[in-house]
Amino acid sequence: MSNSKKPVEKVPIVYHPGYNIVFWNLEKIHPFDTQKYKRIHKILVSSNLFEAASFHEPTPPTEEELLNLHSQKYLESLKSNTALQRILEVPFVAVLPQILMRKKVLEPMLLQTGGSVLAAELALRYGWAINLGGGFHHAHYNGGGGFCVYADISMMVGQILNNPQNRVNRLMIVDLDAHQGNGPERDLADNNKVLIVDAFNANIYPHDTDAISSITTPILLATPALKRDDQYLPLVQSKILQSFRKFQPDFIIYNAGTDCLEGDPLGAMDLTPDGIIKRDEMVFRMALDHNVPVAMVLSGGYQKKNAEIIGASILNLVMKFNLLEPNRMTSLIYEENS
Ligand SMILES: [Zn+2]
């Protein structure tokens, strides 16, 4: 409430230059902009709302933490390029030296995993946080797939729920990536402190019917009309709000995949850039209106235009909800979006 606002020195946005997968021709072979993280970071910094030093830098999980997250057998399998080829779906991976794989692909993913966990911790302190990476919702204790190697979302959940000081007893995962999540679903199937709402294109990978049973509120987008802004936004909003009211979570993990964007070769959906921005706003509004901390991770969506849209969406959240106002959590009254 003070009028002598101190500039925010650190903001709860997590990024590390090491997130980016720098491979001489990966982008030519895979339909992925593997440097979207760097591009988003650049957009945020050039907004003049932040400085490069405003962001938090994560560290990768330790060996011990990884052994809690994944089976030894799975971690061992990552030493084989054939296994990695299956997870990453990049054919030439099989012939690359393992040391190169580790440095160029696994290390960025490990850093992003550390970034998701750091974002979860920061969300508890600030009320919100965004990792400019992560969201590997196909990875679980015993395996990976669909470009997801490490189960960062399961690790966030563990970090939040296992510490009683966090006072989080009900955690809601809102997964709006175009693909059905099946990593946290497998890892957290028996955890009654976790509720999963997942809206996904029902016609694409992974068709994991076992995992669907662990999604508390599955929102199957099966028709072309449901994949467009005008039907998608009201449907997803009403389902999420319904679940939110019923479950009354103390913490939200938002898997904000942008492969729902029109033109995405993998997501095969038709949301417009404005639809993506409204969608992110809807989730943040729900969390912030109720003072429930929200940690957002970026998940899939690798068209060249995604970085620009994600950057615009984050800036929209920051300005719309006055996220940089130090007293935001207590001083701000949000207008209802009716
Ligand atoms: Zn996806």
Boltz pocket constraint, residues with backbone or C-beta under 6 A from the ligand:
constraints:
  - pocket:
      binder: B
      contacts: [[A, 177], [A, 178], [A, 179], [A, 257], [A, 259], [A, 267], [A, 299], [A, 300], [A, 301]]
      max_distance: 6.0
